[in-house]
Amino acid sequence: MDSLLSPDYIIIGGGTSGLVVANRLSENPDVQVLVLEAGKDLSADPRVNIPALFTSLAGSDADWQYKSVPQQALGGRSIREPQGKALGGSSAINGQAFIAPSQSEIDAWAKLGNPGWDWAGLVPSYRKSYTLIPPPDHDTLEHLGIDWINDEFRGTSGPIKVSFPGILQNPLCKAWIDAFRGINKVTNGDPFSGNSIGGYSNTATVDPDTKTRSYANSAYGVPMRQRSNVKVFTEAKVHKVLFTKTESGSLNATSVQVSIGGKMEAFTPAKEVILAAGVFNTPKLLELSGIGDRKLLEYHGIPVQVDLPGVGENFQDHLMTGLSYEVVDGVITGDPLLRQEPDALALAQKLYVEHRAGPFTIGGMQSHAFMPTPDAAALLDKLPKSQGPQDLEFYNTVRSILEKPDGSSAAWFMFLAQVNLHEGGQSFVGTQLLPGNFASLGCAQSHPFSRGSIHISSADIDAIPDIDPRYFSHPADLEIMARHVQALDTTLRHSSELSPFFKADGQRNHPDAFRVADLEIAKKYLRDTATTAYHGCGSAAMLPREKGGVVDSQLRVYGTENLRIVDASVFPLIPRGNILSSVYAVAEKAADVIKA
């Protein structure tokens, strides 16, 4: 261990972003890299590797098991906030959907005060992170409506393997595409062009050859660990970063205090400390190290190193909900597996082991859409804006994106099983599972106006942080999302292409799911069922310091010389859809910034 007491780079967090940056920095054999990960190496764990088993990971030992404080607008419910605690981080436990952001929202990052972080500046980093592998046969391409792949934007040589989970044997995948064609809302381009709107068959981080999860650990971590200039410690709990003042008055990170195997160690960076602990633990570690709002730090008895009130603020997340409809007899869904019916499990296991086929090969969703809000401007004109100049700039930025012709205020998706979000259990599928087979039509916010915060609750390293997303605290969010819930039921479910697959008098997941055509019932349904889509970001934002920023456009923490943040905490504005692709892209660009 002595030779690594002073590596060039100490990376706190071996998650999605941490492993990308560690891999890229260690490509130079003269650079010594140390990675400190609080979780375990679960690379041999079938729950991680088999795509369909992702539902067993939230709330497990692979998750930090955090919860929000009670949310006033959700009837006082406390929402589970999963975050991966393992090598690979949340990319090891998520539903594997690989979704594109839009050009306008990434361009907004630059407009908010971050030169170089616009769409043109990030496209190469998106492409560098993944390889898109389309289905090899014409029939599957046609079945899934894949006629939009644009090689200008497609990743062709990146470590993450991305494929299409939809298969010919699933008629609902084709019905989804046909339904969007029927309402003239099928995708108008490659989503990774950044300018698309409408429905399509989405990609997932599943290796199409092995039918296993492709994630930060398998793609970046495993090859990296073959190098002699990298050391990775798992089950390593970082307590704080220590600093010394330089002649210029800024801080130099001189030591990282970490508990490994119950023994305290101190590591000294020859160059930099890189925080990649995730949206919840990155602000927590900053505050425990004395970087944050002076009043909060003094309240908890922590010596103030940098008075930086933006730490833990600007937290953004997507809420989601779903409506589950009983399907007609003969349509195969994941419900028997969720109920753990022995025959279904045995067949699925046999198909997977012998043929790499069947329901175990598919993660969260196969069918996706970016949808606009009809008459968004007229709706928003009737509602209050925000208080304060920073809030107003954020409000105007979000509104300008929603009002664009290709602006999406929600994602729609289909999940081939029931979801009981109102239960608030460890998994969004719930535990009180109904008999029968279901397909769920869901929606998730694209650009909420509501923002929240994450702060330490104590100076104790083991204390859970106070996570307050302030869901629906801006009235526009509930109004917009309720209209999407209505449209799922009245437009999509009743489309001539999808409706034949649903039983006319079939079961639903919740009594109110029968009545969401009424706007007020749709709002009540959201307050009772909406939960996180696991897309938290922004809690250590890349913004000018006077706008509440925590890092500059070089990802350096204000007031420090050699402390950077490279994870989703730095997002100044949440991208639409699942943020995984953007976490990889930001980490790739971060590695380039650090190397430069």
C-alpha positions as CSV (number, residue, x, y, z in Angstrom):
1,M,0.0,0.0,0.0
2,D,2.9,2.4,0.7
3,S,3.7,2.9,-3.0
4,L,0.1,4.2,-3.5
5,L,0.0,6.5,-0.5
6,S,0.7,9.4,-2.9
7,P,-0.9,8.6,-6.3
8,D,-1.2,11.3,-9.0
9,Y,-5.0,11.2,-8.9
10,I,-7.3,10.0,-6.1
11,I,-10.8,9.3,-7.4
12,I,-13.5,9.2,-4.7
13,G,-16.2,6.9,-6.0
14,G,-15.8,4.0,-8.4
15,G,-19.3,4.5,-10.0
16,T,-20.4,5.4,-13.5
17,S,-18.3,8.5,-13.8
18,G,-15.4,7.6,-11.5
19,L,-14.5,4.5,-13.5
20,V,-14.7,6.3,-16.8
21,V,-12.3,9.0,-15.6
22,A,-10.0,6.5,-13.9
23,N,-9.8,4.4,-17.1
24,R,-9.0,7.4,-19.3
25,L,-6.4,8.9,-17.0
26,S,-4.6,5.6,-16.5
27,E,-4.2,5.1,-20.3
28,N,-1.0,7.0,-19.6
29,P,1.3,4.4,-18.0
30,D,3.2,7.1,-16.2
31,V,0.1,8.3,-14.3
32,Q,-0.8,6.6,-10.9
33,V,-4.5,6.4,-10.2
34,L,-6.2,5.4,-6.9
35,V,-10.0,4.6,-6.9
36,L,-11.9,4.5,-3.6
37,E,-15.3,2.8,-3.8
38,A,-17.6,2.4,-0.8
39,G,-19.4,-0.6,-2.3
40,K,-18.4,-4.1,-3.4
41,D,-17.3,-5.5,-6.7
42,L,-20.5,-7.2,-7.9
43,S,-19.1,-8.1,-11.3
44,A,-20.0,-11.8,-10.8
45,D,-23.5,-11.1,-9.3
46,P,-26.3,-12.4,-11.5
47,R,-28.6,-9.6,-10.3
48,V,-26.2,-7.1,-11.9
49,N,-25.4,-9.1,-15.1
50,I,-28.8,-10.5,-16.0
51,P,-30.8,-7.5,-17.5
52,A,-34.2,-8.4,-16.1
53,L,-33.0,-8.8,-12.5
54,F,-32.5,-5.0,-12.1
55,T,-35.8,-4.8,-10.1
56,S,-34.2,-6.8,-7.3
57,L,-31.3,-4.2,-6.8
58,A,-33.1,-1.1,-5.5
59,G,-33.2,-1.3,-1.7
60,S,-30.6,-4.1,-1.7
61,D,-27.0,-4.2,-0.5
62,A,-26.1,-2.7,-3.9
63,D,-28.0,0.5,-3.1
64,W,-27.2,3.3,-0.5
65,Q,-30.9,2.9,0.6
66,Y,-31.5,6.6,0.9
67,K,-34.9,8.2,1.3
68,S,-36.2,11.7,0.8
69,V,-37.7,13.8,3.6
70,P,-41.5,13.7,3.5
71,Q,-42.7,15.5,0.3
72,Q,-45.5,17.9,1.0
73,A,-46.9,17.9,-2.6
74,L,-46.9,14.1,-2.6
75,G,-49.2,13.8,0.5
76,G,-46.3,13.6,2.9
77,R,-44.8,10.5,1.3
78,S,-41.1,9.8,1.7
79,I,-39.6,8.7,-1.6
80,R,-36.9,6.0,-1.9
81,E,-33.9,7.5,-3.7
82,P,-31.8,4.6,-5.1
83,Q,-28.1,5.2,-5.8
84,G,-25.7,2.4,-6.8
85,K,-23.3,1.3,-4.1
86,A,-20.9,-1.0,-6.0
87,L,-18.2,-0.8,-8.6
88,G,-20.1,0.8,-11.5
89,G,-22.4,2.8,-9.3
90,S,-25.9,3.4,-10.6
91,S,-25.0,1.9,-14.0
92,A,-24.8,-1.4,-12.1
93,I,-28.3,-1.3,-10.8
94,N,-30.4,0.8,-13.2
95,G,-33.0,-0.4,-15.8
96,Q,-30.4,0.0,-18.6
97,A,-32.3,2.4,-20.8
98,F,-29.9,4.4,-22.9
99,I,-31.7,7.6,-23.9
100,A,-30.5,10.7,-25.7
101,P,-30.6,14.3,-24.5
102,S,-31.7,17.2,-26.7
103,Q,-29.4,19.8,-28.3
104,S,-31.3,22.8,-26.8
105,E,-30.9,21.6,-23.2
106,I,-27.1,20.9,-23.6
107,D,-26.7,24.3,-25.4
108,A,-28.4,25.8,-22.3
109,W,-25.6,24.5,-20.1
110,A,-23.2,26.8,-22.1
111,K,-25.6,29.7,-22.0
112,L,-25.9,29.4,-18.2
113,G,-22.2,30.3,-18.1
114,N,-20.2,27.2,-19.1
115,P,-18.1,27.8,-22.2
116,G,-17.3,24.7,-24.2
117,W,-20.2,22.7,-22.6
118,D,-22.6,23.1,-25.5
119,W,-24.0,20.5,-27.9
120,A,-21.1,20.7,-30.3
121,G,-18.6,20.5,-27.5
122,L,-20.3,17.3,-26.0
123,V,-21.3,15.3,-29.1
124,P,-17.7,13.8,-29.4
125,S,-17.9,12.7,-25.7
126,Y,-21.3,11.0,-26.2
127,R,-20.0,9.1,-29.2
128,K,-16.7,8.1,-27.5
129,S,-18.6,6.3,-24.7
130,Y,-20.6,3.7,-26.5
131,T,-21.1,1.5,-29.5
132,L,-24.6,1.2,-31.0
133,I,-25.2,-2.3,-32.4
134,P,-28.4,-2.4,-34.4
135,P,-30.3,-5.7,-35.0
136,P,-28.6,-7.6,-37.8
137,D,-31.8,-8.7,-39.6
138,H,-34.2,-6.6,-41.7
139,D,-37.3,-8.1,-40.1
140,T,-36.4,-6.9,-36.6
141,L,-35.4,-3.5,-37.9
142,E,-38.8,-3.2,-39.6
143,H,-40.7,-4.6,-36.5
144,L,-39.1,-2.0,-34.2
145,G,-39.4,0.9,-36.7
146,I,-35.6,1.5,-36.8
147,D,-35.1,3.5,-39.9
148,W,-33.6,6.6,-38.2
149,I,-30.0,5.7,-37.3
150,N,-27.8,8.6,-38.3
151,D,-24.1,7.7,-38.4
152,E,-23.1,11.3,-37.8
153,F,-24.2,10.9,-34.2
154,R,-24.0,7.2,-33.6
155,G,-21.2,5.8,-31.3
156,T,-19.2,3.2,-33.2
157,S,-16.2,2.4,-31.0
158,G,-17.0,3.2,-27.4
159,P,-16.7,0.7,-24.5
160,I,-20.4,0.6,-23.5
161,K,-22.4,-1.9,-25.7
162,V,-25.8,-0.5,-26.7
163,S,-28.5,-2.6,-28.4
164,F,-32.2,-2.7,-29.0
165,P,-34.1,-5.0,-26.5
166,G,-37.2,-5.3,-28.5
167,I,-37.8,-8.6,-30.3
168,L,-39.9,-9.9,-33.2
169,Q,-41.8,-12.2,-30.8
170,N,-43.2,-9.2,-29.0
171,P,-46.2,-7.7,-30.8
172,L,-46.5,-4.7,-28.4
173,C,-43.2,-3.3,-29.6
174,K,-44.5,-3.0,-33.1
175,A,-47.9,-1.8,-31.9
176,W,-46.1,1.1,-30.1
177,I,-44.5,2.3,-33.3
178,D,-47.7,1.9,-35.3
179,A,-49.7,3.8,-32.7
180,F,-47.3,6.8,-32.9
181,R,-47.4,6.6,-36.7
182,G,-51.2,6.7,-36.4
183,I,-51.2,9.9,-34.3
184,N,-48.5,11.4,-36.5
185,K,-46.0,11.4,-33.6
186,V,-43.4,8.8,-34.6
187,T,-39.9,10.0,-34.1
188,N,-38.8,12.6,-36.7
189,G,-35.1,11.7,-36.5
190,D,-32.3,9.9,-34.6
191,P,-32.8,10.8,-31.0
192,F,-29.0,11.2,-30.7
193,S,-29.2,14.0,-33.3
194,G,-30.5,16.0,-30.4
195,N,-33.4,17.3,-32.4
196,S,-36.0,14.5,-32.3
197,I,-39.5,14.4,-30.9
198,G,-42.0,11.4,-31.0
199,G,-42.1,7.7,-30.4
200,Y,-39.5,5.1,-31.2
201,S,-37.9,1.8,-30.0
202,N,-35.3,2.7,-27.5
203,T,-31.8,1.3,-26.9
204,A,-30.4,-0.3,-23.7
205,T,-27.0,-0.9,-22.3
206,V,-27.1,-4.7,-23.0
207,D,-24.3,-6.5,-24.9
208,P,-26.3,-8.2,-27.7
209,D,-23.8,-11.1,-28.0
210,T,-23.8,-12.1,-24.3
211,K,-27.1,-10.6,-23.3
212,T,-25.6,-9.2,-20.2
213,R,-25.6,-5.7,-18.7
214,S,-22.9,-3.5,-20.2
215,Y,-21.9,-0.9,-17.6
216,A,-19.1,1.2,-16.2
217,N,-17.4,-1.7,-14.4
218,S,-17.6,-4.2,-17.2
219,A,-16.7,-1.8,-19.9
220,Y,-14.3,0.7,-18.2
221,G,-13.4,-1.0,-14.9
222,V,-12.4,-4.5,-15.9
223,P,-9.8,-3.5,-18.6
224,M,-8.5,-0.6,-16.4
225,R,-7.8,-3.0,-13.5
226,Q,-5.4,-5.0,-15.7
227,R,-3.0,-2.0,-15.6
228,S,-0.2,-1.8,-13.1
229,N,-0.7,2.0,-12.5
230,V,-4.2,1.6,-11.1
231,K,-5.3,0.5,-7.6
232,V,-8.9,0.1,-6.7
233,F,-10.1,-0.3,-3.1
234,T,-13.7,-1.5,-2.6
235,E,-15.6,-1.1,0.7
236,A,-13.5,2.0,1.3
237,K,-15.5,4.7,3.2
238,V,-14.1,8.2,2.6
239,H,-14.6,10.4,5.6
240,K,-13.3,13.8,4.4
241,V,-10.8,15.7,2.3
242,L,-8.2,17.8,4.1
243,F,-6.8,21.0,2.8
244,T,-3.9,23.5,3.3
245,K,-4.1,27.2,2.3
246,T,-1.8,28.3,-0.6
247,E,-0.1,31.6,-0.9
248,S,-2.8,32.9,-3.1
249,G,-5.4,32.1,-0.4
250,S,-7.1,29.2,-2.2
251,L,-7.1,25.7,-0.9
252,N,-5.0,22.7,-1.9
253,A,-6.4,19.2,-1.3
254,T,-3.6,17.5,0.6
255,S,-5.1,14.3,2.0
256,V,-8.1,12.0,1.8
257,Q,-9.1,10.2,5.0
258,V,-10.7,6.8,4.3
259,S,-11.6,3.8,6.3
260,I,-10.6,0.5,4.6
261,G,-11.3,-2.8,6.4
262,G,-12.0,-0.9,9.6
263,K,-8.6,0.8,9.6
264,M,-8.2,4.6,8.9
265,E,-5.8,5.4,6.1
266,A,-4.6,8.8,4.6
267,F,-3.8,9.2,0.9
268,T,-2.0,12.2,-0.5
269,P,-2.6,13.3,-4.1
270,A,0.4,14.2,-6.1
271,K,-1.9,16.1,-8.5
272,E,-5.6,16.1,-7.8
273,V,-8.6,14.8,-5.8
274,I,-11.5,13.9,-8.1
275,L,-15.0,13.6,-6.6
276,A,-17.3,11.1,-8.3
277,A,-19.4,10.0,-5.3
278,G,-22.7,10.7,-7.0
279,V,-25.5,13.3,-6.6
280,F,-26.1,12.5,-2.9
281,N,-22.7,11.8,-1.5
282,T,-20.7,14.4,-3.5
283,P,-22.3,17.3,-1.7
284,K,-22.3,15.3,1.6
285,L,-18.5,14.9,1.3
286,L,-17.9,18.5,0.4
287,E,-19.9,19.6,3.5
288,L,-18.1,17.1,5.8
289,S,-14.8,18.5,4.4
290,G,-15.8,22.1,5.2
291,I,-17.0,23.3,1.8
292,G,-20.6,24.6,1.8
293,D,-22.9,27.1,3.3
294,R,-21.2,28.7,6.3
295,K,-24.3,28.7,8.4
296,L,-25.0,25.0,7.9
297,L,-21.4,24.0,8.5
298,E,-21.2,26.1,11.7
299,Y,-24.5,24.6,12.9
300,H,-22.9,21.1,12.6
301,G,-19.6,22.2,14.2
302,I,-17.6,21.8,11.0
303,P,-14.7,24.2,10.4
304,V,-15.4,26.3,7.3
305,Q,-12.9,25.9,4.5
306,V,-14.8,27.5,1.7
307,D,-18.1,29.4,2.2
308,L,-20.0,28.0,-0.9
309,P,-23.8,28.2,-0.5
310,G,-24.4,26.4,-3.8
311,V,-23.3,23.1,-2.4
312,G,-26.3,20.7,-2.2
313,E,-28.6,23.2,-3.9
314,N,-30.0,23.0,-7.5
315,F,-31.0,19.3,-7.1
316,Q,-33.2,18.2,-10.0
317,D,-34.9,14.9,-10.7
318,H,-37.6,13.4,-12.9
319,L,-40.8,12.2,-11.4
320,M,-42.6,9.3,-13.1
321,T,-45.8,7.4,-12.9
322,G,-47.5,4.6,-14.8
323,L,-50.9,3.1,-15.6
324,S,-51.1,-0.7,-15.8
325,Y,-53.7,-2.3,-18.0
326,E,-54.5,-6.0,-18.2
327,V,-53.6,-7.4,-21.6
328,V,-55.6,-9.9,-23.6
329,D,-54.9,-13.6,-23.2
330,G,-51.8,-14.9,-25.1
331,V,-49.7,-11.7,-24.7
332,I,-46.6,-12.6,-22.8
333,T,-45.4,-10.1,-20.2
334,G,-43.0,-10.1,-17.2
335,D,-45.8,-10.5,-14.6
336,P,-45.2,-14.3,-13.9
337,L,-41.5,-13.5,-13.2
338,L,-42.4,-10.6,-10.9
339,R,-44.7,-13.0,-9.0
340,Q,-41.9,-15.5,-8.9
341,E,-44.1,-18.3,-10.3
342,P,-41.8,-21.4,-10.3
343,D,-42.7,-22.6,-13.9
344,A,-42.1,-19.1,-15.4
345,L,-38.8,-18.7,-13.6
346,A,-37.6,-22.2,-14.6
347,L,-38.5,-21.6,-18.3
348,A,-36.9,-18.1,-18.3
349,Q,-33.7,-19.5,-16.7
350,K,-33.6,-22.3,-19.2
351,L,-34.0,-19.9,-22.2
352,Y,-31.4,-17.6,-20.8
353,V,-28.7,-20.2,-19.9
354,E,-29.2,-22.4,-23.1
355,H,-30.0,-19.8,-25.7
356,R,-29.4,-16.3,-24.3
357,A,-33.0,-15.6,-25.1
358,G,-36.3,-15.0,-23.3
359,P,-37.5,-12.5,-20.7
360,F,-34.2,-12.4,-18.7
361,T,-32.5,-10.6,-21.6
362,I,-34.6,-7.5,-21.2
363,G,-34.3,-4.7,-18.6
364,G,-36.7,-1.8,-18.0
365,M,-38.2,-0.7,-21.3
366,Q,-38.1,-1.2,-25.1
367,S,-40.5,1.5,-26.2
368,H,-40.0,5.3,-25.6
369,A,-41.2,8.7,-26.8
370,F,-40.4,12.3,-26.3
371,M,-43.7,14.2,-26.1
372,P,-44.4,18.0,-26.2
373,T,-47.0,19.8,-24.1
374,P,-49.9,21.0,-26.2
375,D,-50.3,24.8,-25.8
376,A,-47.4,24.9,-23.3
377,A,-47.2,28.7,-23.6
378,A,-50.9,29.3,-22.8
379,L,-50.7,26.9,-19.9
380,L,-47.6,28.5,-18.4
381,D,-48.9,32.1,-18.9
382,K,-51.7,31.3,-16.3
383,L,-49.2,30.1,-13.6
384,P,-46.7,32.0,-11.4
385,K,-43.0,32.1,-12.5
386,S,-40.4,32.1,-9.8
387,Q,-38.8,34.2,-7.1
388,G,-35.4,35.8,-7.3
389,P,-33.0,36.4,-10.3
390,Q,-31.5,32.9,-10.3
391,D,-34.9,31.2,-10.1
392,L,-36.1,33.5,-12.9
393,E,-33.2,32.6,-15.2
394,F,-33.7,28.9,-14.5
395,Y,-37.5,29.3,-15.1
396,N,-36.9,31.1,-18.4
397,T,-34.3,28.5,-19.5
398,V,-36.7,25.6,-18.9
399,R,-39.7,27.4,-20.5
400,S,-37.7,28.3,-23.6
401,I,-36.9,24.5,-24.1
402,L,-40.5,23.4,-23.5
403,E,-41.9,25.9,-26.0
404,K,-39.6,24.8,-28.9
405,P,-41.4,22.8,-31.6
406,D,-39.2,19.8,-30.7
407,G,-39.3,20.6,-27.0
408,S,-40.3,17.7,-24.8
409,S,-42.0,18.2,-21.4
410,A,-42.4,14.4,-20.8
411,A,-41.1,11.1,-21.9
412,W,-43.7,8.3,-22.5
413,F,-42.7,4.7,-22.2
414,M,-44.1,1.1,-22.0
415,F,-43.1,-1.5,-19.4
416,L,-44.3,-5.0,-20.1
417,A,-45.6,-5.8,-16.5
418,Q,-47.6,-4.1,-13.8
419,V,-46.3,-1.3,-11.7
420,N,-47.7,-0.4,-8.3
421,L,-45.9,2.9,-7.6
422,H,-48.5,3.8,-4.9
423,E,-47.1,1.1,-2.6
424,G,-43.8,3.0,-2.1
425,G,-42.0,-0.3,-1.6
426,Q,-38.4,-1.1,-2.4
427,S,-39.1,-1.6,-6.0
428,F,-41.4,0.4,-8.3
429,V,-43.2,-2.8,-9.3
430,G,-44.6,-3.1,-5.8
431,T,-45.2,-6.3,-3.7
432,Q,-49.1,-6.6,-3.8
433,L,-49.0,-8.1,-7.3
434,L,-52.3,-8.7,-9.1
435,P,-53.0,-12.0,-11.0
436,G,-53.0,-11.7,-14.8
437,N,-50.7,-10.1,-17.3
438,F,-50.2,-6.4,-17.7
439,A,-48.6,-3.7,-19.9
440,S,-47.9,-0.3,-18.2
441,L,-48.0,3.0,-20.0
442,G,-45.8,5.5,-18.2
443,C,-44.6,9.0,-18.3
444,A,-41.7,10.9,-16.7
445,Q,-41.0,14.6,-16.5
446,S,-38.4,16.0,-19.0
447,H,-37.8,19.4,-17.5
448,P,-39.3,20.1,-14.1
449,F,-39.4,23.7,-12.8
450,S,-39.1,22.4,-9.2
451,R,-35.6,22.1,-7.6
452,G,-34.6,20.8,-4.3
453,S,-31.5,20.3,-2.1
454,I,-29.3,17.7,-0.4
455,H,-27.4,18.6,2.8
456,I,-25.8,16.7,5.7
457,S,-28.0,16.0,8.6
458,S,-25.1,15.6,11.0
459,A,-21.3,15.7,11.1
460,D,-21.3,11.9,11.5
461,I,-20.1,10.2,8.3
462,D,-22.8,7.5,8.7
463,A,-25.7,9.9,9.0
464,I,-28.1,9.8,6.0
465,P,-28.2,13.2,4.2
466,D,-31.4,15.3,4.2
467,I,-32.7,14.8,0.6
468,D,-35.5,17.2,-0.2
469,P,-36.3,17.2,-4.0
470,R,-39.3,19.5,-3.4
471,Y,-41.2,17.5,-6.0
472,F,-44.1,19.5,-7.5
473,S,-43.2,22.6,-5.5
474,H,-43.6,24.6,-8.7
475,P,-47.3,24.4,-9.8
476,A,-46.5,24.0,-13.5
477,D,-45.0,20.6,-12.9
478,L,-48.2,19.0,-11.7
479,E,-50.3,20.7,-14.3
480,I,-48.0,19.6,-17.2
481,M,-47.6,16.0,-15.9
482,A,-51.3,15.5,-15.2
483,R,-52.1,16.3,-18.9
484,H,-49.6,13.7,-20.0
485,V,-51.2,11.1,-17.7
486,Q,-54.5,12.0,-19.3
487,A,-53.1,11.6,-22.8
488,L,-51.6,8.2,-22.0
489,D,-55.1,7.0,-21.1
490,T,-57.2,8.8,-23.6
491,T,-54.9,8.9,-26.7
492,L,-52.3,6.2,-26.5
493,R,-54.3,3.4,-24.8
494,H,-57.3,4.1,-27.1
495,S,-55.2,4.1,-30.3
496,S,-56.4,1.6,-32.9
497,E,-53.0,0.0,-32.9
498,L,-52.6,-0.6,-29.1
499,S,-56.2,-0.9,-27.8
500,P,-56.7,-4.5,-29.2
501,F,-54.0,-5.7,-26.8
502,F,-55.9,-4.4,-23.7
503,K,-58.9,-6.2,-22.1
504,A,-61.9,-3.8,-22.4
505,D,-63.0,-4.6,-18.8
506,G,-59.6,-5.7,-17.5
507,Q,-58.0,-5.0,-14.2
508,R,-55.9,-1.8,-13.4
509,N,-53.1,-1.3,-10.9
510,H,-55.1,1.3,-8.8
511,P,-58.8,2.3,-8.5
512,D,-58.0,5.8,-9.7
513,A,-56.3,4.5,-12.8
514,F,-59.8,3.9,-14.2
515,R,-60.6,7.7,-13.9
516,V,-57.6,9.7,-15.0
517,A,-59.4,11.1,-18.0
518,D,-60.6,13.6,-15.4
519,L,-57.8,16.2,-14.9
520,E,-58.3,16.5,-11.2
521,I,-58.3,12.7,-10.8
522,A,-55.1,12.7,-12.8
523,K,-53.5,15.2,-10.4
524,K,-54.7,13.1,-7.4
525,Y,-53.2,10.0,-9.0
526,L,-49.9,11.7,-9.4
527,R,-49.8,12.9,-5.8
528,D,-50.6,9.3,-4.7
529,T,-48.3,7.4,-7.1
530,A,-45.5,9.6,-8.6
531,T,-42.0,8.5,-7.6
532,T,-38.5,9.2,-8.7
533,A,-37.2,8.0,-12.1
534,Y,-33.8,7.8,-10.5
535,H,-32.4,10.7,-12.5
536,G,-31.1,12.9,-9.7
537,C,-28.5,15.5,-10.7
538,G,-27.3,19.1,-10.2
539,S,-26.4,19.2,-6.5
540,A,-22.9,20.6,-7.1
541,A,-23.7,22.6,-10.2
542,M,-21.3,23.8,-12.9
543,L,-22.4,27.5,-12.9
544,P,-20.8,30.8,-12.2
545,R,-20.2,31.2,-8.4
546,E,-22.5,34.1,-8.1
547,K,-25.3,32.0,-9.7
548,G,-25.0,29.3,-7.0
549,G,-22.3,27.4,-8.8
550,V,-20.0,24.9,-7.1
551,V,-17.6,24.1,-9.9
552,D,-16.3,26.2,-12.8
553,S,-16.2,25.1,-16.5
554,Q,-13.0,23.2,-15.8
555,L,-15.0,21.3,-13.1
556,R,-12.8,22.7,-10.3
557,V,-14.5,23.4,-7.0
558,Y,-14.5,27.2,-6.3
559,G,-11.9,28.2,-3.8
560,T,-9.7,25.1,-4.4
561,E,-6.9,24.4,-6.8
562,N,-6.9,20.7,-7.2
563,L,-10.4,19.4,-6.3
564,R,-12.7,18.5,-9.2
565,I,-16.2,17.0,-9.5
566,V,-17.0,14.8,-12.5
567,D,-20.4,13.1,-11.8
568,A,-24.0,14.1,-12.4
569,S,-23.8,16.6,-9.5
570,V,-22.3,19.1,-11.9
571,F,-25.2,19.1,-14.4
572,P,-26.6,22.7,-14.3
573,L,-29.8,21.6,-16.0
574,I,-31.3,18.1,-16.0
575,P,-31.4,16.5,-19.5
576,R,-34.6,14.9,-20.8
577,G,-35.0,11.2,-20.4
578,N,-32.7,8.8,-18.6
579,I,-29.5,10.7,-17.8
580,L,-27.1,7.7,-18.0
581,S,-25.8,8.6,-21.5
582,S,-25.0,12.2,-20.3
583,V,-23.2,10.9,-17.2
584,Y,-20.9,8.9,-19.5
585,A,-20.4,11.9,-21.8
586,V,-19.6,14.3,-19.0
587,A,-17.1,11.9,-17.5
588,E,-15.4,11.4,-20.9
589,K,-15.2,15.2,-21.4
590,A,-14.0,15.6,-17.8
591,A,-11.1,13.2,-18.4
592,D,-10.1,15.2,-21.4
593,V,-10.3,18.4,-19.4
594,I,-8.1,16.9,-16.6
595,K,-5.6,15.5,-19.1
596,A,-5.3,19.0,-20.8
